C-alpha cells in the first residue's frame, strides 16, 4: 500500500501525530525537501513524534519515508492525480477521457509493482521451477488466463509445465507424474484465499511438491503455507470494484519477469532455438 494511502488512515494516529500527517498529506513536496527537524518545527511536534508516524506506515525512519513519498509524487506527475483502481471511472467522466484514465491506472499499477516486487523471491521461484521434473501451473477464473499465457510462453523453452484443464480435460484434480523426482507448482491467484487454492495447497503438500505462489493479496492466509510467495499489493478492493485491472497488470508484470529469468538460464540455447523456430515457421509449406 502506498505511503499516502497509509497516512490517510486517521484511526491509527494520535492527535499529535495527526499534525504531522496532515502536513505531509497537504504539502507532500515540501515534506520531501524538509529535514526531520524542519518538519518538526513546521508541525509544532518533535522528531520522536515523526519517528512514530514513520513506524506506523511501515518505514524505518524519515529518510525512507521521504524516498517512498518522492517515488509516489513522481508517479503522480505523470498521472495528474492518482486513480482509484477499484472504481477508476465515475459518472462525470467522459468516454474521451478513458484512454488517459486507463493509461494512468496501468502506469500506477506497474509503478506500485515495480517498487514492491521482491526480486530475490522471484528468482527463488524461478530456481524451483527450473529444477523441477514436473510443474503444475494453476489459476482460476481470470488468474487462469494469466496461467495459460505463462504456460504458452514457457512451452517454447521446453519446460515440463502442466495444467489440469489443458492436459486432463474438464477437471482440476492434480495427479502426480510418473517417474517424477522433483515436483513443483506455481499458483497464480489474485486473492489466494479461496477453497480451491487451499485444496490445491493441501494436495500438493501430500505429493511432496515445492509450492510457489504469486498473489496480489498481502493478507492471504495461504502465503505462510507455501514455500515461496511473491506478493504484490495492487490496492484493489475485494468487493465493490468494477474489474481486476490493476491486479491483472501487476501479476502479468511479475510473470513476465519470471519468464525472462527462466529464459536467461539457458539464454544462448533459447535464443538459437527461437531463431530457428521463427525461420522454419516463415518458410512456405510448398
N, C-alpha and C positions, 0 to 999 in steps of 0.2 A: 504494500500500500504506500502511496506517495506521502512525503512529509507534510505537504499542505493538507491532505485528507486527514491525516492523523491529528494535526493541530486543530482541526475543526471539531474534534470530539471533546466538547467542552466539559463533559461529565468526569473526565479523568484528571482534570487540573484543579488546583486550589485557586482561590480568588487572587492571591499574589502572583501565581503562575500565569493566570489569565491576562494580566497586564503585559507580560512578555509575549504570550501567544497572540493577543490582539494586535500588538505592534508588528510582529513578524508577518501575520496574515495580511495586514493592511499596507505594510511597507516592506515587502519581501526583498526588493533590490537594495534598499538601504540596510537591511539586516545582514545581507550577504557581505556588504562592504565594511560593516562595523566590527570592532573588536568586542570581546565579551564585556570589557569594562565600559565601552561606549554604549553598548546595548543596555547594560545595567543602569547607566545614567539616564538614557532616553526613556526607560520604562519604570524609573524610580524603584528599581529592585536591586538584586545583588547577583554576583557571579554564581553563587551557590544555587539561587533560585533558577537561573538559566540552565545550570547543570542538571537540576531535577527535571526541567522540561525536556531536555535532550534525552535523558534516560527513559522518560515516559513515551517518547516517539521512537525508541529503539536504536538510538545512536550513542556512541561512546562519549561524545563531547561536542562543544560548539563548533569546532573546526569541521568535524564530519557532517554536522547538521548543515553548515553553510555550503559544503561541497554538493550535498544531495539537493539542497534547495536551489543552488545555481543551475544544476542539471535540469531540474524541472522548469526553471524560468527560461532556459534556452529552448526547451521544447515548446513552451507557451508562446515564444516569439514567433515561431513558425505557425503555430495553430491559431494565433489571435484569440486565445481562450480555450480552456480545457473542454473536452466533450464528455458528456455523461454517457459512458459506454453501455449502460443498461437501456437508456432511452435517449438515443442520440438526436432524435428529431422531435420537434413539438408542433402543435397545430399552427403556430405562427410562421414556421419555416416554409420557404418556397422550394418547389421542386428544382428550380435553377440553382439552389444552394446545396443540393445533395452531393454533387461531386466534391465540393470543398469540405463538407461535413464529414464524409466518409474517408476522404484523404486524411483529414486531421485525426479521425478516430483510429485509423490503422497506423498512422505515424505515432500516435500516442501509445498504442498497444505495443508497437515494436520498440519504442524508446523505453517503456517500462520493462519489457522483457530483456532488452539489452543490458540494462543497469541492474537487473536482479538475477539473471541466469548464473548458476554455479557451474562454470565450465569444467571444473575438476570432476563434478558429479556426472556431467555429460560424457566426459572421457572415460569414467569408470563404467558407465553403461555400455559405451562402445566396446570396451575391452571384454565385458561379459558376453556381448552378442558375437564378437569376433571369434572368441574361443569356443563357443558352443557348437555341438554337433547338430542341434535342432533348436529352433526358436519359434515359439508362438508369438505372433503379433496380434494383440487383442484390443478391441474397442467396440463400443456400442453406440447406436444412433449416429450423431454427427461425428463422434470420435472414430467410428468405424470407417468413415470416409477418409479421415486422416491416416488411419492404419493401412488402408488399402493403397493409398498414394505412396506411403513409405515403402510398402512391400513391392510395389511396381518398380520404383527406382532401384531398390536393393536387389531385385531379381537380376538386374543387369550385371551385378557384381558376383553373382553365383552363391549368395548366402542361402543356407537352408532355413528359410523363413516360411512359416505356415500360418494359415488362419482357418479355423473350423468351417466357417461359412463358405470359404472358397474351395477348400480341399475335401470336405466331408459332406457337403450338401446343405441340408436345412436345419442343422442343429449347432449348438455352441458347446458341445461336450468336448473335453480335452482327452486325447489319447496319447500315451507315451509312444514315441517312435522306437521301432525295433533296433537293437544294437546301438542304442544311443547312450554314450557315457556321460556327456555333459549337456544337460537340458537348460534352456533359459526361456524367459518370457518377457516381452515388452508390453506393458499395459498402458494404453493411452486413454485417458479419461478426464473430462473437464472437472468433474466433482469428485470422482473416485470414492464415493460413499454409498453406492447402490448395492443391493443384494447380489447382483450379478458379479460385480467386481470383488466383493467379499468371497463369493463362492469360487471364483477363479483362483484367488489367492490361496484358499484352503486346498483346492485340488492340486495346484502347482506345488504347494509345500509337500503334499503327500507323495509327489513324484520326485522330490529332492531337487526341484528346479530353482535356479537363480532367478529371482523376480525383480524386474526393473519397472518403475512407474514414472510416467510423465503426466503431470496434472496441473491445472490452473486453480486448484483449491488448497491453500496452505493449511486449512483446518480439517482436511480429510483424516479420518481415524485410521485409514489404511496406510498412511505414509510410514508409520512405525512398524508395519507388518511386512514390509518388503526389504530387499537387500540394498537397493539403491533407488532414490527418488529425486527427480528433477522437478522442482516446484516453481511455478510462475504465478504470481498474483495479478490477474487481469482486472481486478476490482469490479467484475460484473456481479450484479445481484443474483442470488439464487432463484428468486421468483420475481415476477413483475417486469421482466425485461422483454424487449422486442425481439432480440435474436442473439446468437452466440458470435458476435462479430469480433470483439477484442480477444476473447479466449481462443477462437479459431486461429487468428493471426499469430498469437503468442505461441500456441502449440505447434503450428506449422514452422515457425521460426526455429524452435528448438529441434524439431525433427530434421529440418534441413541441415542444421549444424551437425547433428548426429550422423546423418548420411555422409556428409563430407569428411568427417573423422574416419568413418569406415572406408571411404574411398581412398583416403590418404595412406591407409595401412598397406596397400599394395598399389601405390599411385601409378608407377610406370606400367605394370601389368594391366591395370584397369584402363589406363589411357590408351594403350595399344589395342586392347580388346574393343573399346568404344569406337576407335577409328576404323578398325577392320569391320566391325558390325555396320557402321554407317556406310562404308564403301560398298559392302555386299548388298545392303538394302537399296542403294541407289542404282544398282545395275539392272538393266531391263531383263525381264524373265526370258525373253527370247534370245 
